[in-house]
Amino acid sequence: HISAIQELIETEQRYISDLHIFANEFIKPLSNSRILNDYEIEQLFSD
């Protein structure tokens, strides 16, 4: 059971890391460029 819990924790940590990369490499630069307005960015990247 410990290994399953450890695997879950590691998977979640990778997911959070990937979200940070996505935000820093895609969303922030796009927002800063003002190519799209905030509403358009929200629509593009929402669930």
Phi, psi and omega in degrees: 000327181298317182294325177293319178293317179298318178298318178298316179298314180296320178297316179294322178296319177295320179299313179298318178299316178297322177297320178296316178299314180301315180296315184285328184266338184239302188291310182298312179298321179295318178295317180293331182285341181062022174296319176243150176278172184300321179296316180295321177295317178299317179294321182293321187251012178282168181308000000 
